[in-house]
């Protein structure tokens, strides 16, 4: 209850200070004072509106996946045309580009390190064909991949010898779902 009275006292003092300033200013320059007060009021309301709408604004600028119960994930298309989702790999969040043209999960060096795999210690015996030609790959196993209420263990993936900008979520993982569809800019994957 004392916090309430402290807040009331603070706002009363603030109102007296601002009100007193406005009374003095209104005597000398009423037109300019009213314009400045309205400008500050609009700025204040704009800041409040932006703070209240921040979640909606940020989702429009950078859409996020929606994980629903029952093994369904909705992934909005990004401004660049790609579908990105974030999954936990060995307890670490990793953001993927969903790539139906990739045959498997491909981890970037940074993401591999973050989940406990050291790319410099791997044996690159495999080969993947990319838009830039053949790239050496190393087979790895992700101990646990979690996406919402979906959790898989011992998930096969590869790390390429060349540096990859962002990890790719390919068909070897997408084929575990009964439904993969795109409708109105939203990719839906469902178990």
N, C-alpha and C positions, 0 to 999 in steps of 0.2 A: 504494500500500500504506500510506503514511503517513496518508492520509485515513481509511482503515479504522480504524487504531489511534486516531486522534483521535476518531472517532465512538464507538468502544468505550470510551475513557476518559471521554468526555462522559456516555454512558449509565450507566457505572459510578458516576460522581460523583452523577448524578441519582438513581440507585437508592439510594445510601448516604444522601443527604439526605432523600429521601422515606421510606425505611425507618427512618431514625433518628427522624424526626418521628413516624411511626406508633408506634414502640416507646414513646416518651415519652408520647404521648397515650393509648395503650392502658393505661398504668399508672394514669392518673387518671380517664379517662372512656371505658371500653372500648365501651359501647353506642353512645354518640354518635359516637365516632370511626369505628366500623364503618359506621354509617348514612351519615356524610359521605363516607367513602371509596367506598362503593357508589354514592352519588349522583354523585360526580365520575367514577367509572368509567363509569356509564351516559351521562353527558353526553359524555365522551370517545368512547365507542363510537357514540353518535348522530351526532356530528360526522364521524367516519370513514365511517359508513354514508351520510350525506348527500353527502359529497364523492365517494364511490365511485359513487353512484347519480345524480349530478347530471345527466348526459346524459339518462337515462331520465325523471327528474322534469321537466326543462325541456321535453322533447318532449311530455310529457303535458299540461303547462300551456300550452305554445305549440307545437303541432305544426309540423314543418318538412317541406318537400317532399323527396322522395327522387328523385334523378336517377339513372336506371339507364342502362347502356350500350344502344346500339341505338335511341336516340331515344325512350325511354320515360321519362315523368315521373309520379310518384305524388304527389298533393297531398292531405294529410289535411284534413278539414273542421275549421275553427277552432271555438272555444267559442261564437262568435257566429253560427255557421251559414255563414260565408263560406269560400271557398277562396282562399288567398293563395299566390302563388309569387313568387320572386325571380329576376329575369333580369338579365344585364349588358347595359346599353344604352350603346354607345360606351365600354365599359370601366368603367362605373359601375353598382353594384348598385341596382336599382329594384324595390321590392316592389309587386306588383299585386294587386288583387282580381280574380279570374277572373269575368267577367260575361258570361254567354251572352245577356243582354238588350241588351248594347252591341254596336253594329254594327262598331266599330273600336277601335283602341287609343286611349285618352284619357289624356293626361299631365297631371298636376297642374303648377302653376307651379313648385313647388320641384323636382320631378323633371326638368322641362324645363330649368331652369337648370343642374341638376347634370350633365346630359349635353351642355351647350353650346348650348342654345337659349334665347334671351332672349324671354320672353313679351311684354314691353312693346314689342318691335320687330316683332311679327307683325301681319299684316293679317287681321283677323277677318271674312272674307267669307262663310263657311259658317254653317249653323245646325244644331243638334242638338236633338232633342226629348227632354227629361228629365222626371222626375216633377215638377219645379218649373217646367215650361214650356220655351219655346224659349230656347236659349243660343247666342250667337255662337261660332263655332269658326274656328281657323286650321289649315290643312293644313301638316304638317311631315313630314320624312323622317328616320327613325332610320338612321344609317349602318350600324350593326351591332347586332343583337340576338342574344345568346347565352344559351341555356338548356341547361346541361349540355354534351353533345356536339353539340347542335343549334345551328347558326349561320346566320342569315339577314342579308342585306345590303339596304340601301335599303327599309326597312320603312315603309309609310305609317302615319301617326298624326295625331291632332289635339290641339290645346291649346284648352281652352275659355276664354272671356274671364272667366267667373266662376271663383272659386277652388274647386278640387276637393280634398277631404280626402285622397284616395288615388287613385293612377292605376288605370285599369281596363284589363284585357286582354280585348278583345271578340272577336267572331266573325271579323273580318278576319284575325286571327292564328290563332285556333283552327281555322279552315277549312283551314289548311295541314297539319293532322294527319289521318291516316287513321282514327284512333279517338279519340273523346272520350266517356268514360263515367264513371258514378258508381256505385260498389258499396260498400255498408257504410261510408259516410262517407269514402270515398277517391275522388277524381277521378283518372282515368288519362287522360293524353294521350300518343299514340304516333304516330310517323312511320312 
